Amino acid sequence: MQVCEERSSKQFGRAKLWKWIGLVALVLFAGAAVAAQLLIDRAQPILRTRVIDALSNRFGGRVELASFQVSVLHGIEVSGNGLKIFGKTDPNPSEPGVQALIVVKEFRFHTSLRSLFRSPMHVETVYVNGLELNIPPKENRQEITKMGSRTPKMTIYVDQFVCVDAKLLINTLKPGKAPLEFAIADLKMKDVGPGQPFQFSAALVNPKPVGNIQSSGRFGPWQQDSPRETPVQGDYAFNHADLSTIKGIGGMLSSTGQYSGTLGNIVVHGTTETPDFRIASSGHPVPLHTEFHAVVDGTSGDTYLQPVNATFLQTSFTANGSVVRVSSPKGHDIELDVVIDHARIEDLLKLGVHTDPPIMSGPVAMKTRLSLGPGDASVADKLKLAGTFRVLDAHFANQNVQGKLDSLSLRSQGKVKESREHAGENVPVDLRGVFTLKDGLLSFSTLHFLVPGTHVDMTGDYSLNGQTFDFHGTVRLDATVSQMTTGWKSILLKPVDPFFSKDGAGTEVPIRITGTQSEPHFGLDFGHKGEHQNIVNNDTGSKHE
């Protein structure tokens, strides 16, 4: 019995001890919870103040922060949303045109407890979702200049920013200019400190032509009084750019290059490769390679090409000019001066004309002004050209056309018998002229056409789809009318020779070429004789001038 009582007494004592231990643990846990809550309550306003002060000192303007949360379960974990940073001191939110320079939808970062009370506070990585940067117009930099009126005081030092779904908007007050917008899917910025450039890497999808751009480099330090002078340098790779997203052309483009300079004057060196470049009007793919030097105004998006050297097939050319953004209609206004020194006419026709094979082959030289306006129309419909060209020693692919030219050449030299015996001589053709291209129609205000024994001056139109041939002009032949035939016909025609001989030519008659590329029709054109004589005289006079 005594043993039982002692055992019962010990069990009671142990139970009482565990009760006290549990009570103490509960008090300690409650105390820890209270302490943690006190720490959170103290850390949250301290951190909120640190964040707002750091941003306000950095940008010299008002800062809004919709929500801010702090957790101390694993160090200090901070999150927030609705962050807005204004460039003007205490701006009136209702004032028209006032917008935040920087908007952040959500952000979060982690740091140690001891870092909370250090100055500057150190944060390894800040994660940002929905970053929007609004650069004010360069025509009105009130917000930026006020940013420079205070000495930046960095109270938080960040090693790296990781941004998802970022957007850069560069605004302008110029009439007809839309804001320049860059959508950046992924952006990482390192070594972000006061007065120092930061390293960045970015991935974005280019809207037109659609493709992926990867870029890395250094940006800054930010020039508060003149953002256009902010230094920038890096390299880029533009891959899988689908040119078919631009109406009227096609092919898959890739490009690599380097850039350096300032935000308002970025110098770019690069190359492009498009193994299957094509224009919709022809549909013939050709391998296109370019090397370019360009100057880009990063605050407007305007690009100045100085120059572009391009090659495709056996043809090369050089272009200088500008690509300027406009808002109405939205797009780019392209103006280029193009010089083609080493080229083949069949390459140009293959690229731009639907007919296959090209109607002509031979070396060509050309100078032209190229204009390509904005809008949704296809490239072939928007393209405008105005220039001069010369084709030497050319030949027509259509044997019917070439055969008639061969025969004409021999007859025009008075070699009638040879024209019958040596059909298919494939005589060379020289062409030169002044042309314009508009709405898919190639028009020649002057066209000189030469084969041995024959000199033709014409004007007319040729459609890029090959369905229209409409040329009228004057043909001058070395031989007289009677020399272009034999036998009794030659004798009968001798009296009319003086009527067709003029200005040293054996024969001069009006001519027309109509029909289509596949079925051209040649004939005399006495109804237009006077008109074309005036054209020839005017052209001759201009050459003497």
C-alpha positions in Angstrom: 0.0 0.0 0.0 2.8 2.4 0.9 4.6 1.6 -2.4 1.4 2.4 -4.3 1.1 5.7 -2.5 4.7 6.6 -3.2 4.3 5.7 -6.9 1.0 7.7 -7.2 2.8 10.7 -5.5 5.6 10.6 -8.0 3.3 10.4 -11.0 1.4 13.4 -9.6 4.6 15.3 -9.3 5.6 14.6 -12.8 2.3 15.6 -14.1 2.5 18.8 -12.2 6.0 19.4 -13.6 4.9 18.9 -17.2 2.1 21.2 -16.6 4.5 23.9 -15.5 6.8 23.2 -18.4 3.9 23.5 -20.8 2.8 26.7 -19.2 6.2 28.2 -19.4 6.5 27.1 -23.1 3.2 28.7 -23.8 4.3 31.9 -22.2 7.6 31.9 -24.1 5.8 31.1 -27.4 3.4 33.9 -26.7 6.2 36.2 -25.8 8.0 35.2 -29.0 4.9 35.9 -31.0 4.5 39.3 -29.3 8.2 40.0 -29.9 7.9 39.0 -33.6 4.8 41.1 -34.0 6.6 44.0 -32.4 9.6 43.5 -34.7 7.3 43.3 -37.7 5.4 46.4 -36.5 8.7 48.2 -36.1 10.4 46.8 -39.2 7.5 47.5 -41.6 7.4 51.3 -41.1 11.2 51.5 -41.0 11.5 49.6 -44.3 8.7 51.4 -45.9 10.3 54.7 -45.0 13.7 53.4 -46.2 12.2 52.4 -49.6 10.3 55.6 -50.1 13.2 57.8 -48.9 15.6 56.0 -51.2 13.4 56.4 -54.2 12.4 60.0 -53.4 16.0 61.0 -52.9 17.1 59.2 -56.1 14.4 60.7 -58.4 13.7 64.0 -56.6 10.0 63.6 -56.6 6.9 62.2 -54.8 6.6 58.5 -54.3 3.4 56.6 -53.8 3.2 53.0 -52.4 -0.3 51.4 -52.3 0.6 48.4 -50.1 3.6 47.1 -48.2 4.0 43.9 -46.3 6.9 42.5 -44.2 7.6 39.0 -42.9 10.4 38.0 -40.5 10.0 34.3 -40.5 13.1 33.8 -42.7 15.0 37.1 -42.3 13.1 40.1 -43.7 10.8 39.3 -46.6 9.3 42.4 -48.2 6.6 42.7 -50.8 4.4 45.5 -52.1 2.4 46.8 -55.1 1.1 50.0 -56.6 4.5 51.8 -56.5 4.6 55.1 -58.4 7.5 57.5 -58.7 6.9 61.0 -60.0 9.6 63.2 -61.5 8.0 66.5 -60.3 8.0 67.5 -56.7 4.5 67.2 -55.2 2.7 67.1 -58.6 -1.0 67.5 -58.7 -2.4 64.1 -59.8 -5.3 65.7 -61.5 -3.1 68.0 -63.6 -3.4 67.0 -67.3 -0.3 65.3 -68.6 1.2 64.4 -65.3 2.1 60.8 -65.1 4.5 58.7 -63.0 7.9 58.3 -64.4 8.1 54.8 -63.0 5.2 52.4 -62.2 5.7 49.0 -60.5 2.8 46.6 -60.3 4.4 44.2 -57.8 7.8 43.9 -56.1 9.5 41.7 -53.5 12.9 41.3 -51.9 14.6 39.5 -49.0 17.4 40.7 -46.7 18.8 39.8 -43.3 17.6 41.3 -40.0 20.8 43.1 -39.2 20.8 44.7 -42.7 17.7 46.6 -41.6 19.7 48.9 -39.3 22.8 49.3 -41.6 23.2 52.3 -43.9 23.1 51.8 -46.8 20.9 48.9 -46.5 22.0 46.0 -48.7 19.6 43.9 -50.8 20.8 41.0 -53.0 17.9 40.8 -55.5 14.7 42.7 -56.0 12.0 40.9 -58.1 9.7 43.2 -60.1 6.6 42.3 -62.0 4.9 44.9 -64.3 7.6 47.6 -64.5 6.7 50.7 -66.7 9.2 53.5 -67.4 7.8 56.7 -68.8 10.5 59.0 -70.2 9.1 62.6 -70.6 9.3 64.3 -74.0 12.7 65.8 -74.8 10.8 69.0 -75.8 9.6 69.4 -72.2 12.0 68.1 -69.5 10.5 69.8 -66.5 10.2 66.6 -64.6 13.8 65.5 -65.4 15.4 68.8 -64.6 13.8 68.9 -61.2 15.2 65.4 -60.6 18.7 66.9 -60.9 18.1 69.7 -58.3 18.8 67.3 -55.4 21.9 65.3 -54.7 20.9 61.5 -54.8 21.2 59.8 -51.5 21.1 56.0 -51.8 19.9 54.4 -48.6 19.4 51.0 -50.2 22.0 49.2 -52.3 20.7 46.6 -54.7 22.9 43.9 -56.3 20.4 42.9 -58.9 16.9 43.7 -60.3 15.0 40.9 -62.0 12.0 42.3 -64.0 9.2 40.4 -65.7 6.8 42.1 -68.1 8.6 45.5 -68.3 7.7 48.3 -70.6 9.7 51.4 -71.7 7.7 54.4 -73.1 9.6 57.4 -74.6 7.1 60.2 -75.1 7.2 63.1 -77.5 5.3 66.3 -78.2 6.1 66.3 -81.9 3.0 66.3 -84.1 2.6 63.0 -86.0 4.9 61.2 -83.6 3.6 58.3 -81.5 5.3 57.4 -78.2 8.2 55.0 -78.7 7.3 51.7 -76.8 9.5 48.8 -76.0 7.9 45.7 -74.4 10.5 43.7 -72.5 9.5 40.2 -71.4 12.5 39.6 -69.2 15.0 42.1 -67.8 17.9 41.6 -65.4 20.0 44.6 -64.0 23.1 44.1 -61.9 25.3 46.3 -59.8 22.7 49.0 -59.3 24.3 51.7 -57.2 24.5 55.5 -57.0 26.2 57.2 -60.0 27.3 54.0 -61.6 26.3 52.2 -64.9 24.5 49.0 -64.4 24.9 45.8 -66.3 21.8 44.4 -68.0 20.5 41.5 -70.0 17.1 41.6 -71.7 14.8 39.4 -73.8 11.9 40.9 -75.7 9.7 40.1 -78.6 9.9 42.6 -81.5 6.4 43.5 -82.7 7.1 43.9 -86.4 8.8 41.9 -87.8 7.9 39.4 -85.1 11.0 37.9 -83.6 13.1 37.4 -80.4 15.7 39.9 -79.4 18.4 39.1 -76.8 20.6 42.0 -75.7 23.2 42.5 -72.9 25.4 45.4 -72.0 25.9 48.4 -69.8 23.6 51.4 -69.3 24.2 54.7 -67.4 24.9 56.4 -65.3 21.6 58.1 -65.9 22.0 61.7 -66.9 19.2 63.4 -65.0 19.4 66.8 -66.7 19.8 65.4 -70.2 18.6 61.7 -70.5 19.6 61.7 -74.2 23.3 61.9 -73.0 23.0 58.7 -70.9 25.7 56.3 -72.1 24.7 52.8 -73.4 26.7 50.0 -75.0 26.1 46.3 -75.7 25.4 43.6 -78.2 22.3 42.0 -79.6 21.0 38.9 -81.4 17.7 39.1 -83.3 16.5 35.6 -84.2 13.6 34.0 -86.1 12.2 37.3 -87.3 9.3 36.5 -89.5 9.2 39.1 -92.3 5.8 37.9 -93.5 4.3 39.9 -90.6 5.2 42.9 -92.8 2.6 42.8 -95.6 4.2 42.3 -99.0 7.5 40.6 -98.1 8.5 37.3 -96.5 11.4 35.3 -95.2 13.1 34.5 -91.9 15.6 37.1 -90.8 18.4 36.8 -88.2 20.7 39.7 -87.2 23.6 40.2 -84.8 25.6 43.3 -83.9 27.0 45.8 -81.4 26.0 49.2 -80.3 27.5 52.1 -78.3 27.0 55.8 -77.7 24.3 57.7 -75.9 20.6 57.2 -75.7 20.0 60.0 -78.2 22.8 58.8 -80.5 23.3 55.1 -80.6 25.8 53.8 -83.2 25.0 50.3 -84.4 27.1 47.9 -86.4 25.5 44.7 -87.5 24.7 42.1 -90.1 21.6 40.3 -91.3 20.9 37.0 -93.0 17.7 36.2 -94.7 18.1 32.9 -96.7 14.6 33.2 -98.2 13.9 36.8 -98.7 11.0 37.5 -101.1 8.6 40.2 -102.3 5.0 39.1 -102.6 4.7 40.6 -106.1 7.2 38.0 -107.4 7.2 35.2 -104.8 10.7 34.3 -105.7 13.0 33.7 -102.6 16.6 34.9 -102.8 19.3 34.7 -100.2 19.8 38.3 -98.8 22.9 39.4 -96.8 23.4 42.9 -95.4 26.1 44.7 -93.4 25.1 48.0 -91.9 26.2 51.0 -90.0 23.4 53.0 -88.4 22.8 55.8 -86.0 19.6 55.4 -83.8 17.9 58.1 -81.7 16.8 56.0 -78.8 14.5 58.7 -77.6 12.5 58.8 -80.9 13.2 55.5 -82.6 14.4 57.3 -85.7 17.2 55.4 -87.5 19.7 56.8 -90.0 21.5 54.3 -92.2 25.1 55.2 -93.1 25.2 52.9 -95.1 23.7 49.5 -95.7 25.6 47.2 -98.0 23.5 44.3 -99.3 24.1 41.3 -101.6 21.8 38.7 -103.1 22.5 36.3 -105.9 25.1 38.1 -108.2 23.9 41.6 -107.2 25.2 44.0 -104.6 24.0 47.5 -103.7 24.5 50.3 -101.2 21.7 52.3 -99.5 21.8 55.5 -97.3 18.8 57.2 -95.8 16.4 57.3 -92.9 13.7 55.3 -91.2 11.4 57.7 -89.3 8.5 56.7 -87.0 5.2 58.4 -87.7 1.8 58.0 -85.9 -0.7 58.7 -88.7 -0.8 56.2 -90.2 1.2 54.3 -87.6 4.4 52.9 -88.9 7.7 54.0 -90.5 8.5 56.4 -93.3 11.5 55.0 -95.2 13.6 57.2 -97.5 16.7 55.7 -99.1 19.2 56.6 -101.8 20.2 53.4 -103.5 23.2 52.9 -105.7 23.6 49.7 -107.6 27.0 49.3 -109.2 27.6 45.6 -109.5 24.3 43.9 -110.4 22.5 41.7 -112.8 19.2 42.7 -114.3 17.9 39.2 -114.0 18.5 39.2 -110.3 16.4 42.4 -109.9 13.7 41.1 -112.1 13.7 37.8 -110.2 13.3 39.6 -106.9 10.6 42.1 -108.0 8.7 40.6 -111.0 6.3 37.6 -111.0 7.3 36.3 -114.4 9.8 33.4 -114.5 12.3 33.2 -116.0 13.1 36.9 -115.9 12.5 38.6 -119.3 16.1 39.9 -119.6 19.6 39.1 -118.4 22.8 41.2 -118.3 24.8 43.6 -116.1 22.9 46.7 -114.8 23.8 49.9 -113.0 21.2 52.0 -111.2 20.7 55.0 -109.0 17.3 55.5 -107.4 15.4 57.2 -104.6 13.4 54.7 -102.7 10.3 55.7 -100.7 8.3 53.3 -98.6 5.5 54.9 -96.5 3.6 53.7 -93.5 0.3 51.9 -93.5 -1.2 48.4 -93.9 -0.8 48.2 -97.7 1.7 45.6 -99.1 5.3 46.6 -99.8 4.7 46.3 -103.6 1.8 48.8 -103.4 3.6 51.3 -101.1 7.0 51.1 -102.8 8.0 54.2 -104.8 11.1 54.5 -106.9 12.5 57.3 -109.0 15.9 57.0 -110.7 18.0 56.2 -113.7 19.5 52.9 -115.0 21.6 51.3 -117.7 21.8 47.7 -118.8 24.7 46.7 -121.0 24.9 43.6 -123.3 21.6 42.3 -122.3 19.6 39.4 -123.8 15.9 38.6 -123.7 14.8 35.2 -122.3 11.8 35.0 -124.6 13.2 33.6 -127.8 10.4 35.1 -129.8 11.3 38.6 -128.6 15.0 38.0 -129.0 14.6 36.5 -132.5 12.7 39.5 -133.7 15.4 41.7 -132.3 18.1 39.7 -134.0 16.2 40.0 -137.3 15.6 43.7 -136.8 19.3 44.3 -136.1 20.4 42.6 -139.3 17.7 44.2 -141.4 18.4 47.6 -140.0 22.0 47.2 -141.1 20.8 46.2 -144.7 21.7 42.6 -144.2 18.5 41.1 -145.3 19.8 37.8 -146.5 21.8 37.3 -143.3 18.6 37.9 -141.3 17.1 34.9 -143.0 20.1 32.7 -142.8 21.4 33.6 -139.3 18.3 33.6 -137.1 19.1 33.3 -133.4 22.2 35.5 -133.5 21.3 36.6 -130.0 22.5 40.2 -130.5 23.3 42.2 -127.4 20.9 44.9 -126.2 21.8 48.1 -124.4 19.1 49.9 -122.4 19.2 53.1 -120.4 16.5 55.4 -119.1 14.7 57.4 -116.5 12.0 55.6 -114.5 9.5 55.8 -111.7 7.7 53.0 -109.9 4.3 53.6 -108.2 1.4 51.4 -107.4 3.1 48.4 -109.0 3.5 50.2 -112.4 6.9 50.9 -113.8 6.9 54.0 -116.0 9.6 55.2 -118.2 9.8 58.9 -119.1 12.8 58.1 -121.2 13.9 54.8 -122.5 16.8 54.3 -125.0 17.0 50.9 -126.6 19.9 50.0 -128.7 20.9 46.9 -130.8 23.4 47.0 -133.7 21.9 49.0 -136.5 18.9 50.2 -134.4 18.3 53.0 -131.9 14.9 53.2 -130.3 13.6 56.0 -128.1 10.4 55.2 -126.2 8.2 56.0 -123.3 5.7 53.7 -121.6 4.6 51.5 -118.8 5.3 48.0 -117.7 3.4 46.3 -114.8 5.3 44.2 -112.3 2.9 41.3 -112.8 3.9 41.2 -116.5 0.3 41.8 -117.7 0.9 45.2 -119.2 3.3 46.3 -122.0 2.5 49.7 -123.4 5.4 51.5 -125.1 5.5 54.0 -127.9 8.4 55.7 -129.5 10.7 56.2 -132.5 13.1 53.7 -134.1 16.1 55.0 -136.1 17.7 52.5 -138.5 21.1 52.6 -140.2 19.6 51.2 -143.4 17.1 52.9 -145.7 13.7 51.4 -146.3 14.7 50.0 -149.7 17.9 48.4 -148.1 15.8 46.4 -145.7 14.3 44.3 -148.5 15.5 42.6 -151.7 14.5 42.2 -155.3 11.8 44.2 -157.0 10.5 45.4 -153.6 13.8 47.1 -153.0 13.6 48.8 -156.3 10.0 50.0 -155.8 10.8 51.4 -152.3 13.8 53.5 -153.4 11.6 56.5 -154.2 10.2 56.6 -150.6 13.6 56.5 -148.9 13.9 60.3 -148.6 10.5 60.4 -146.7 11.8 58.2 -144.0 15.5 59.3 -143.8 16.1 62.0 -141.2 19.0 63.5 -139.3 21.5 61.1 -140.6 19.4 57.9 -140.1 18.7 55.7 -143.0 15.1 55.2 -141.7 13.1 56.8 -138.9 9.6 55.5 -138.1 7.3 55.5 -135.0 6.9 52.1 -133.2 4.8 50.6 -130.5 5.1 47.6 -128.3 2.0 46.4 -126.5 0.4 43.3 -125.1 1.9 41.2 -122.2 5.3 39.9 -121.3 4.4 36.5 -122.7 2.7 37.8 -125.8 4.2 41.2 -126.9 3.0 42.8 -130.1 5.3 45.0 -132.3 4.0 47.5 -134.9 4.3 50.9 -136.5 2.6 53.8 -134.6 2.1 56.7 -137.0 -0.6 58.0 -134.8 2.0 59.0 -132.1 4.8 60.0 -134.5 4.7 63.7 -133.6 4.5 63.1 -129.9 7.6 60.9 -129.9 9.6 63.1 -132.1 9.1 65.8 -129.5 10.3 63.5 -126.8 13.4 62.6 -128.7 14.2 66.2 -129.4 13.6 67.2 -125.8 15.8 64.4 -124.6 18.6 65.3 -127.1 18.4 68.9 -126.0 18.7 68.0 -122.3 21.8 66.0 -123.0 23.4 69.0 -124.8 22.6 71.2 -121.8 
